[in-house]
């Protein structure tokens, strides 16, 4: 399949691109810094483009069969529009070129739930602080992105991972419609779940949760990892 990956140079995007190539797909990896992209393959095209540039987005979507987005920006106090404006360009290009399949990474922070295994510190302190204070402008823009996608006529799936962390291997992850009751998602599992959606019509026009259920970090390990790894 000919696919385009937006956000390809982030931690999840690199894993997704690598997994897609291993699965035999032809991949256009879109990044604002193509010179730093570490992967090389005869079925890989690394495209230097900004998702906020509609002309560049249009060019990289043309003649593709599916689009996967792992866009990510740092949280901050200033208003964030990358998700919504970038997705508006992607959706418009897909409609123009009649590309139908779209899978997009969002976050459980868009619609936070308490977790059965979360405990007081996570559910009552950390989760409200991250979703309502630290990441407020980020999640506000993700909500705008999700609304835009839901209003489109594309064959879309929104993927909401929980707290992201790095591990090498793909696990027997859990993918469910709606909220998944788990605090953590490995980036390898997130990438694998998105790739699997290309061959799975069960989750069209819906939001899914994906979680890793084995060998997750402790809360302290996860917080320490966030200080060392950009999302």
C-alpha positions as CSV (number, residue, x, y, z in Angstrom):
1,X,0.0,0.0,0.0
2,X,1.2,3.5,-0.7
3,X,0.9,5.5,2.5
4,X,1.9,8.9,3.8
5,X,3.1,9.3,7.4
6,X,2.9,12.8,8.9
7,X,5.0,13.4,12.0
8,X,7.4,10.8,10.7
9,X,10.4,12.1,12.5
10,X,9.0,11.8,16.0
11,X,9.5,8.8,18.2
12,X,6.3,7.1,17.2
13,X,6.5,8.2,13.6
14,X,9.9,6.6,13.2
15,X,8.7,3.4,14.6
16,X,5.6,3.5,12.4
17,X,7.6,4.2,9.3
18,X,10.0,1.3,10.1
19,X,7.2,-1.1,10.7
20,X,5.4,0.0,7.6
21,X,8.5,-0.7,5.5
22,X,9.0,-4.0,7.1
23,X,5.4,-4.9,6.2
24,X,6.1,-4.1,2.5
25,X,4.4,-0.7,2.2
26,X,5.7,2.2,0.1
27,X,6.0,5.1,2.5
28,X,6.3,8.9,2.2
29,X,7.7,10.1,5.5
30,X,6.9,13.8,6.0
31,X,9.1,15.8,8.3
32,X,10.2,19.4,8.6
33,X,13.8,18.2,9.1
34,X,14.4,15.6,6.4
35,X,18.2,15.7,6.8
36,X,17.9,14.2,10.3
37,X,15.6,11.4,9.4
38,X,17.5,8.2,10.3
39,X,15.8,5.6,8.0
40,X,16.8,4.6,4.5
41,X,15.0,2.1,2.2
42,X,14.2,1.7,-1.5
43,X,10.5,2.0,-0.7
44,X,10.9,5.1,1.4
45,X,10.6,8.7,0.3
46,X,11.6,11.3,2.9
47,X,9.7,14.5,2.2
48,X,10.6,17.8,3.7
49,X,7.3,19.6,4.3
50,X,5.4,21.4,7.0
51,X,1.9,20.2,7.8
52,X,0.8,23.8,8.0
53,X,1.7,24.4,4.3
54,X,-1.4,23.3,2.3
55,X,0.5,23.2,-1.0
56,X,3.2,20.9,0.5
57,X,0.5,18.7,2.1
58,X,-1.4,18.4,-1.1
59,X,1.6,17.2,-3.0
60,X,2.5,14.5,-0.5
61,X,-1.0,13.1,-0.3
62,X,-1.6,12.9,-4.0
63,X,-1.5,9.3,-5.4
64,X,-1.5,7.7,-2.0
65,X,-3.9,5.1,-0.6
66,X,-3.8,6.0,3.1
67,X,-2.6,8.6,5.5
68,X,-1.3,8.1,9.0
69,X,-0.7,11.0,11.3
70,X,1.6,10.9,14.4
71,X,1.9,14.6,14.7
72,X,3.1,15.8,18.1
73,X,4.0,19.1,19.6
74,X,5.2,20.0,23.1
75,X,2.7,21.2,25.7
76,X,2.9,24.8,26.7
77,X,0.9,27.8,27.9
78,X,0.6,29.4,24.5
79,X,-2.3,28.5,22.2
80,X,-1.6,25.5,20.0
81,X,-3.1,25.1,16.5
82,X,-0.8,22.6,14.8
83,X,-3.2,19.6,15.2
84,X,-6.3,21.4,14.0
85,X,-4.8,23.5,11.2
86,X,-2.5,20.7,10.1
87,X,-5.3,18.2,10.0
88,X,-7.5,20.6,8.1
89,X,-4.9,20.7,5.4
90,X,-4.6,16.9,5.4
91,X,-8.3,16.3,5.2
92,X,-8.7,18.8,2.4
93,X,-5.9,17.2,0.4
94,X,-7.3,13.7,1.0
95,X,-10.7,14.8,-0.2
96,X,-9.3,16.6,-3.2
97,X,-7.3,13.5,-4.3
98,X,-9.9,10.9,-3.2
99,X,-7.7,9.3,-0.6
100,X,-10.1,7.6,1.8
101,X,-8.3,5.9,4.7
102,X,-7.0,8.1,7.6
103,X,-5.7,7.0,11.0
104,X,-4.7,9.7,13.5
105,X,-3.0,9.7,16.9
106,X,-4.8,11.8,19.5
107,X,-4.6,11.1,23.3
108,X,-6.7,9.9,26.2
109,X,-6.1,13.4,27.6
110,X,-8.8,14.7,25.3
111,X,-11.4,12.8,27.3
112,X,-9.7,11.8,30.6
113,X,-11.1,9.0,32.7
114,X,-9.9,7.7,36.0
115,X,-8.1,4.3,35.8
116,X,-9.0,1.3,38.0
117,X,-5.3,0.7,38.6
118,X,-4.4,4.4,38.8
119,X,-4.5,5.1,42.5
120,X,-5.0,8.4,44.3
121,X,-1.8,10.1,43.1
122,X,-2.4,9.3,39.4
123,X,-6.2,9.8,39.3
124,X,-6.6,12.7,41.6
125,X,-3.4,14.6,41.2
126,X,-1.3,13.8,38.2
127,X,-4.1,13.3,35.6
128,X,-6.0,16.5,36.4
129,X,-2.8,18.5,36.4
130,X,-1.6,17.2,33.1
131,X,-5.0,17.5,31.3
132,X,-6.3,20.7,32.8
133,X,-3.1,22.7,33.4
134,X,0.1,21.5,31.9
135,X,-1.5,20.2,28.6
136,X,-4.6,22.3,28.4
137,X,-3.9,24.2,25.2
138,X,-2.6,21.0,23.6
139,X,-5.6,18.9,24.4
140,X,-7.9,21.8,23.4
141,X,-6.4,21.7,19.9
142,X,-6.6,17.9,19.8
143,X,-10.3,18.2,20.5
144,X,-10.6,20.6,17.6
145,X,-8.7,18.1,15.4
146,X,-11.0,15.3,16.4
147,X,-14.1,17.4,15.7
148,X,-12.8,18.2,12.3
149,X,-12.0,14.6,11.5
150,X,-15.4,13.4,12.7
151,X,-17.2,15.9,10.4
152,X,-15.4,14.6,7.4
153,X,-16.6,12.0,5.0
154,X,-13.2,10.1,5.1
155,X,-12.8,6.5,6.4
156,X,-11.2,7.7,9.6
157,X,-10.1,6.2,12.9
158,X,-8.8,8.3,15.9
159,X,-6.4,6.4,18.1
160,X,-6.0,7.5,21.7
161,X,-3.0,6.1,23.5
162,X,-2.4,6.5,27.2
163,X,1.0,7.6,28.7
164,X,3.6,6.9,26.0
165,X,6.9,5.3,26.7
166,X,9.6,3.5,24.7
167,X,10.3,-0.2,24.4
168,X,11.7,-2.2,21.5
169,X,9.3,-5.1,21.0
170,X,5.6,-5.1,20.1
171,X,3.4,-6.7,22.7
172,X,0.0,-8.3,22.6
173,X,-1.5,-4.8,23.1
174,X,-5.2,-4.1,23.7
175,X,-7.2,-2.1,21.2
176,X,-10.8,-1.3,22.0
177,X,-13.5,1.1,20.8
178,X,-13.7,4.0,23.2
179,X,-11.8,4.2,26.4
180,X,-9.1,1.6,27.3
181,X,-8.6,1.1,31.0
182,X,-4.8,1.3,31.2
183,X,-2.3,4.1,32.1
184,X,0.5,3.3,29.6
185,X,1.0,2.6,25.9
186,X,4.4,1.8,24.4
187,X,5.2,3.6,21.2
188,X,5.9,0.4,19.4
189,X,2.4,-0.9,20.2
190,X,0.9,2.4,19.2
191,X,2.7,2.2,15.8
192,X,1.7,-1.4,15.3
193,X,-2.0,-0.7,16.1
194,X,-2.1,2.1,13.6
195,X,-0.6,0.0,10.9
196,X,-3.0,-2.9,11.7
197,X,-5.9,-0.5,11.2
198,X,-5.1,-0.3,7.5
199,X,-6.4,-3.8,7.0
200,X,-9.2,-3.6,9.6
201,X,-12.6,-2.1,8.8
202,X,-14.1,-2.7,12.3
203,X,-13.1,0.7,13.6
204,X,-14.1,3.0,10.8
205,X,-15.6,6.3,11.9
206,X,-14.8,5.7,15.6
207,X,-12.3,6.4,18.3
208,X,-10.2,3.6,19.8
209,X,-8.0,3.3,22.8
210,X,-4.8,1.3,22.7
211,X,-2.9,0.2,25.8
212,X,0.1,-2.0,26.7
213,X,-0.8,-4.4,29.4
214,X,2.5,-6.2,30.2
215,X,5.8,-5.0,31.7
216,X,4.8,-1.4,31.9
217,X,7.0,1.1,33.8
218,X,6.1,2.3,37.3
219,X,4.7,5.8,37.6
220,X,8.1,7.1,38.8
221,X,9.9,5.4,35.9
222,X,7.4,6.9,33.4
223,X,7.6,10.4,34.8
224,X,11.4,10.2,34.7
225,X,11.2,9.0,31.1
226,X,9.1,12.0,30.1
227,X,11.8,14.3,31.2
228,X,14.2,12.5,28.8
229,X,12.1,11.9,25.8
230,X,10.1,14.3,23.7
231,X,6.5,13.1,22.8
